[in-house]
Each structure stands twice: as C-alpha cells, then as structure tokens.
Amino acid sequence: MRIERRRNVGKAIFVDEVGIEYGVHGEVRLRSAYQPIFAPLGRSLHAVAVEGLIEPHRAGRAGSARAFFESVAPPDRLFVETMCRALHLRNFHNIGVDGLDLFFNYNPMVHDHCGRALAEIRLMSRHLGELGLAPGMLVCEITEQAADDALLARLVREIRRDGIRIAIDDFGTGHSTEERVSLLQPDIVKIDGGWFAEFCRHAAAERFFRPLVSSLHDRGARVLVEGIEQPVHLRVALDGGVDLLQGYLLARPALAGTIFNEEPLSVDALLGRENNVVPLFG
C-alpha cells in the first residue's frame, strides 16, 4: 500500500491507496466522516450540507470520538484538533456531490492565547483555494464553552473576514445563550440535541418551541436542530419552523469515500414511524 506523507501538516496526515487522507495520533488512526444536514422543502428533506466529524480507529475498530479527545494530553490538543479540521477540508471533495456546504467545529478554548487562534484561522483561509473550496461553502461551528466574550467576538470577526459563515453550537446548554447570539450575530444557531430531546418530552413542546425559533430568526439567524433521533423530534422541529435538521433518524455519519445518497427524504414516511415507538409522554 502506497502511503504519502503530508509534510505541511507535520508527520500526522497520510493518504491511503484510494486517495482518502487520514491522521495518526499514537496508536489511533483518525478518519473523516460526514453527517448530512437537511433542509425541509414541502413534504421532503433535501441534503444541503454535511458536518465533518472524526471517527477514531484503534486496531482497525471504530471508537468514540468523545473518548478519544478526552484522552488527548492538553499539550497535544491544539495540534490534534487542527489536524482534524485539515482532514475534513482535504477529504470533502471525496463526497462527490456539488452544492453541499461543509460544517466544521472550532473550539477556541484549546488555544492558549488569541494570537495562536488568529494565526490558525488565517493559515486555514489562505489554503482553501488549493483544496477547491470557497469560503462561502464553509460554516464554522463555534463551541465557545467558557471563552471570554471579547475573544469570541474577535475570532468571529476574523473568521468572517473572508466569507466563512458562523454557527453557534450547543444552543440551550451552558454558555450558548440568546445574549451570546446577540453579541456574535451568527448566521446559524445550532440547537443542542440532548437539550432538544429533553424538551420534546413535554406535552406543550410545539407551543413553546416556535417562539424560540422566531426569536432567533428575528436576530437574523437560521436555526438548525441536531440530534433528530425520533419522529417526535422531527415533528416538533418542523412545527417550530426550523431551517435545518441533522440526526440519526435522517442519516448517520459516513466515512469519507462512502457513496453519498442524494435522494430526498419523505417527511410523511419519517413521521409515520412515530406510531411504532414508545411515547415519550402521556
């Protein structure tokens, strides 16, 4: 098997025999996977984007991404996360479908100071053309956690400078609040899947969710709900007027190089499964 070493990303990124790039960190092989993101159109859902996710493999077996990142030593975290973003950008063309946007994660808390964060952003932007990517195709999901407001605002301005869009991740939990939405003015607000699943357990979920979506729309943001795993989640999200949807009920992440299914999904068929699952309330 021919392996090519990518020197500009250190000694961690290689290319397999079919042209898919992967990373190596210790005994773990890191592979890009892409989960489709859908937009409702009439009674169907159409894939309009994908989110780049890392699938760690040890001894040929896939493991948990969360467990892998938690195992990375703090001094290595910045390098590993930068490598993962590079993999998603480099492997995106292997999807083979035109017109899709690419969501990728960015956590400013792994940088020890703002200067390093800004340097990485500028370096990434300079190399997009080499990968056949336009800034307007990219959506940077800010996992802001406890980051300082001033730092976040500065990073967002820098990311936006070349036309990359901004999404706030995990809205509904922790530090992702409407105040942060007002401060950062994101293009997209991503509703946390765990929070949304718990929210859907309440009988009045539809009645209370629509005003939240409307308030985010009023701030100029599109609304994406992740973690759509049951028909009731899809129903509440659609009734609320959301713009984008993501979750296992719709499509699971697939490794780079997997044939992408472009067929629209039937809303009625997906909602029809609701009668076959255990009710969440009542």
ABEGO torsion letter per residue (X at the ends): XBBBBBAAAEAABBBBAAGBBBBBBEABBBBBBBBBBBBBBEABBBBABBBBBBBBBBGGBBBBAAAAAAABBAAAAAAAAAAAAAAAAAAAAAAGBBGBBBBBBBBAAABABAAAAAAAAAAAAAAAAAAGBBAAABBBBBBAEABBAAAAAAAAAAAAAAGBBBBBBGBGBEABBAAAAAAAGBABBBBBAAAAAAAAABAAAAAAAAAAAAAAAAAGBBBBBBGBABAAAAAAAAAAGBABBBEAAABBBBBBGBBBBABBBBAAAAAAAAAABBBABX
